Amino acid sequence: MPARIKKRNSIRYKYTMGMIVLGIVITFASSLVGYMEYRDRFEGQYIEQAYTIDRLISSNIDPKNIDTYLNKDRYTILDILRNSLASMWGDMEVNYVLLSDTDFQTTNYIYIKDGLIPPRLASSSDWILQTDFDQDYYVAKEAYNAIDVILPIIDSEGNIGAVVRTQISLDKMYKDIASSTAKIIIGSFLIAGMVMLLFIRYVREFIVDPLVTISKGAEIFASSHYEIMPNLQPLNTGDEVDYLVQSISKMTGDIKEYIANIEDNINEKEKMNADLRIAHHIQKSLLPKEFPKTKEYEIYAFMNSADKVGGDFYDFFQAGPSQLAFVIGDVSGKGIPAALFMTTVKEWIKNKTMDGNQPKRVFEIVNNALMDNTADRLYVTSWLGKVDLERGELTYVSAGHPPAMFKRKGEDFRPLSENKNMLLVAFEDTRYTQTTIQLEDGDMVFLYTDGVTEAEKNNIMFGETRLKESLDRNSRVYDDLEDFVKAVKYEIRIYEKESESKDDLTMLAFRFNKKKEDKLNHIM
């Protein structure tokens, strides 16, 4: 079960804090923009008003008599004009208005707030006057929250004879701006808060709550081993969250159905495996388990299935007085159908051989019988040998099967000559040929299915060459047939140990133990 989500890690906490921070940022950003716009607008108004005062004063000064105006006593210049502007000065927070010559030696104050000359204005060196005017006035902004507008007065010779300077305090402006900004911030917070509350409620109702419900439902669904379905109601909003809710609902239903199918399949597979085990047991029970060692012959065989039930088979049995038959075969396909068909083929071959038929006739009878009685056509390769233990004659027939390996005592293995015959259950009325050879004391016949030579390692087959080398090598080491066959099997398993067996692996070894004087090798 997943760990509980901490409150500060929850999506509700994150998006709520995010919205608060966003609201604060937006409020302060809008307030800053408003502050700057108010400041620039008010400063422009103050500059315009100061400029108006400068123009009114300069328009009433005769350029020819500038020195007269400069040398008059303070507070006597332009009395009529000063009186008419007195109310404007008070409303505009004008600090002073002065008239000065260009070298700042003579200064005449036209207006001073409260009638007192500020100490910093007692000397012209306390302020800087720019005399190169790019326009008809100059604006100087003081560091102590004041703004000065300086207007030149042109004398009769066309030179700047004096300047008029009006200074307005910005303290009131800043107080007004601060008050307005505070109101903007408060209003913005109220509006942003209302908007955020509405948005938070919307996000919670249509996004967060459905996601939380999905999360809890998924947790319950998983912790209940996919038994309790989450109760997810569609939002009917048509957005991605609604689609997610519908998808999760469908997915959980599909998962539950899929798990139910898996459980059914597992039960069915277990039942099938049980049937396969039974079939495998039955198949094994039909194969000989006792391998005789007589004064006349020895025989040993084994079969390993690539699947639990395969299509390979072997058998040996008495076919008459002093006659032994042994057979090996490979049915196409795997599983129960191949095993059932293999059992049928093996019993037909055994019965018809015990009826006294020659090997080639046995295959002809079995081929036609299986052609008539097989609905799902499965092909068979097989090799059947019949030994006359008194005379030492081996008569054999091959139906498309890998060639038997034959060894004279003291020699190496070599393939027996093949009968070029069609495999079983391919065509009706197929004719087969057989071969008879004379056996001597110690002669061996080794039979195998194609799973032996087709064992793979890195996509390279074991092959007939390796098989012959293994047979020769182990026949010189092991005299007992069981040890000999198991040694060959071991080498094949070592060769393909990195790969999975793709085919059945079946071997049969026969050794003749009786001497005969007559030698016969002919084809009938």
NORKA-V821023 format. One record per residue. RES is the residue in one letter. D_CENTER is the distance of its C-alpha to the mean C-alpha in whole Angstrom. Layout:
{{RES,D_CENTER} {RES,D_CENTER}}
This chain:
{{M,23} {P,21} {A,24} {R,26} {I,25} {K,28} {K,30} {R,29} {N,26} {S,26} {I,25} {R,28} {Y,30} {K,28} {Y,28} {T,32} {M,32} {G,31} {M,33} {I,36} {V,35} {L,35} {G,38} {I,40} {V,38} {I,39} {T,43} {F,44} {A,42} {S,45} {S,47} {L,47} {V,47} {G,50} {Y,52} {M,52} {E,53} {Y,56} {R,57} {D,57} {R,59} {F,62} {E,62} {G,63} {Q,65} {Y,67} {I,67} {E,69} {Q,71} {A,72} {Y,73} {T,75} {I,77} {D,77} {R,78} {L,81} {I,83} {S,83} {S,84} {N,87} {I,88} {D,90} {P,89} {K,93} {N,93} {I,90} {D,92} {T,94} {Y,91} {L,90} {N,93} {K,94} {D,93} {R,90} {Y,89} {T,92} {I,90} {L,89} {D,90} {I,90} {L,87} {R,85} {N,87} {S,85} {L,82} {A,82} {S,80} {M,77} {W,77} {G,77} {D,74} {M,72} {E,72} {V,74} {N,75} {Y,78} {V,79} {L,81} {L,83} {S,83} {D,84} {T,82} {D,83} {F,82} {Q,86} {T,87} {T,85} {N,86} {Y,84} {I,84} {Y,82} {I,81} {K,79} {D,82} {G,84} {L,83} {I,82} {P,79} {P,80} {R,77} {L,79} {A,82} {S,81} {S,80} {S,78} {D,76} {W,74} {I,73} {L,74} {Q,73} {T,75} {D,73} {F,72} {D,70} {Q,71} {D,74} {Y,72} {Y,70} {V,68} {A,67} {K,65} {E,66} {A,64} {Y,66} {N,65} {A,67} {I,67} {D,70} {V,71} {I,74} {L,76} {P,78} {I,82} {I,84} {D,87} {S,90} {E,89} {G,85} {N,84} {I,82} {G,85} {A,83} {V,80} {V,79} {R,77} {T,75} {Q,73} {I,71} {S,69} {L,65} {D,65} {K,66} {M,63} {Y,61} {K,62} {D,61} {I,58} {A,57} {S,58} {S,56} {T,53} {A,53} {K,54} {I,51} {I,49} {I,50} {G,50} {S,46} {F,45} {L,47} {I,45} {A,42} {G,42} {M,43} {V,40} {M,37} {L,39} {L,38} {F,35} {I,34} {R,35} {Y,33} {V,30} {R,31} {E,32} {F,29} {I,26} {V,26} {D,28} {P,26} {L,23} {V,25} {T,26} {I,22} {S,21} {K,25} {G,24} {A,21} {E,22} {I,25} {F,24} {A,22} {S,25} {S,27} {H,25} {Y,24} {E,27} {I,28} {M,27} {P,26} {N,29} {L,27} {Q,29} {P,29} {L,30} {N,31} {T,30} {G,28} {D,25} {E,22} {V,23} {D,25} {Y,22} {L,19} {V,22} {Q,23} {S,19} {I,19} {S,23} {K,22} {M,18} {T,21} {G,23} {D,21} {I,20} {K,23} {E,24} {Y,21} {I,23} {A,26} {N,25} {I,24} {E,27} {D,29} {N,28} {I,28} {N,31} {E,32} {K,31} {E,33} {K,36} {M,35} {N,34} {A,38} {D,39} {L,38} {R,39} {I,43} {A,43} {H,42} {H,45} {I,47} {Q,46} {K,47} {S,50} {L,51} {L,51} {P,54} {K,54} {E,57} {F,58} {P,61} {K,63} {T,67} {K,70} {E,69} {Y,65} {E,61} {I,58} {Y,55} {A,51} {F,48} {M,45} {N,41} {S,39} {A,35} {D,34} {K,36} {V,39} {G,40} {G,42} {D,44} {F,48} {Y,51} {D,54} {F,58} {F,61} {Q,65} {A,66} {G,69} {P,72} {S,71} {Q,68} {L,64} {A,61} {F,58} {V,55} {I,51} {G,49} {D,45} {V,44} {S,41} {G,38} {K,37} {G,37} {I,40} {P,41} {A,42} {A,43} {L,46} {F,46} {M,47} {T,49} {T,51} {V,52} {K,53} {E,55} {W,57} {I,57} {K,59} {N,61} {K,62} {T,63} {M,65} {D,67} {G,68} {N,66} {Q,66} {P,62} {K,62} {R,63} {V,61} {F,58} {E,60} {I,60} {V,57} {N,55} {N,57} {A,57} {L,53} {M,53} {D,55} {N,53} {T,49} {A,47} {D,44} {R,45} {L,44} {Y,46} {V,47} {T,48} {S,51} {W,54} {L,57} {G,60} {K,63} {V,65} {D,69} {L,70} {E,73} {R,73} {G,70} {E,69} {L,65} {T,64} {Y,61} {V,59} {S,55} {A,53} {G,50} {H,49} {P,49} {P,52} {A,54} {M,54} {F,58} {K,60} {R,63} {K,65} {G,64} {E,62} {D,59} {F,56} {R,56} {P,55} {L,58} {S,59} {E,56} {N,58} {K,56} {N,55} {M,53} {L,51} {L,51} {V,51} {A,50} {F,53} {E,56} {D,60} {T,58} {R,61} {Y,60} {T,62} {Q,62} {T,64} {T,66} {I,66} {Q,69} {L,67} {E,69} {D,69} {G,65} {D,63} {M,60} {V,57} {F,54} {L,52} {Y,48} {T,45} {D,42} {G,40} {V,42} {T,42} {E,38} {A,37} {E,34} {K,33} {N,30} {N,31} {I,35} {M,37} {F,40} {G,42} {E,46} {T,47} {R,45} {L,47} {K,50} {E,50} {S,49} {L,51} {D,54} {R,53} {N,53} {S,56} {R,58} {V,56} {Y,56} {D,59} {D,58} {L,56} {E,54} {D,53} {F,53} {V,50} {K,48} {A,48} {V,47} {K,44} {Y,43} {E,43} {I,41} {R,38} {I,38} {Y,37} {E,34} {K,33} {E,30} {S,29} {E,30} {S,33} {K,32} {D,36} {D,39} {L,41} {T,45} {M,48} {L,52} {A,55} {F,58} {R,61} {F,65} {N,68} {K,71} {K,73} {K,75} {E,77} {D,76} {K,73} {L,72} {N,69} {H,69} {I,67} {M,68}}
